[in-house]
Amino acid sequence: MMDYDCKREIVEVCHLLAEKGFAGTYEGNVSCRNGDKVYLTPTTQSKIHASEGKIITVDLDGNPLEGELRPTSETPMHTTVYKVRPDVKAVVHCHPPLATAYAQANRDIVCKAAPEFLILFGEVPCLKYGKPGTTEIIDGIQKYIMDYDVILLGNHGVLAVGQNPEEAYAKIVSLEILLKTVYYRQQMFGDINCDLPEEEVKRLTAIGAPNRGCRSVG
Ligand SMILES: [Zn+2]
């Protein structure tokens, strides 16, 4: 991938995040890895006005290499993923309303009623709340991102990984749409059991397993 492609794809996803209401003006961040360089959105810049010229470049330890704006304080969330998951080329972090509601409630997302959820995600674990400025969030990400491509950050939001920014973003869109159907179902039909038989849940979860988590592990 060319440097320019990385920047263009980050900008496109920033615009989508803003349009979808998945991130407040200054919330969320998007990054893309190219070799030893990480391209990423700067701190306190609105996503709707993101542009290639504002994207900054850091190394895998988060040290600034290029760009006039400052890296986001959430840079270590991104560089940690790239260090432990060499197969990952992009990270999207944002606060989509329904998934973030689960994160605030500190609930793992488990849905045994929708085949596409079981194939795509298996489940979406929620990490314990990590105090800003400590390594708690990083420790949790290091542990869970090996096995999952989408995780919830307790009392905070969502983090997704992919082969490019659009793929990571697409996983978040799929999750948010699914959570909308769960929400509607609960409003329309109450707390009825819609789970598929346990055997089918296991079969569907296993179908998607090779495409989730670190490809070099297991
Ligand atoms: Zn955030």
Boltz pocket constraint, residues with backbone or C-beta under 6 A from the ligand:
constraints:
  - pocket:
      binder: B
      contacts: [[A, 27], [A, 28], [A, 93], [A, 94], [A, 95], [A, 156], [A, 157]]
      max_distance: 6.0
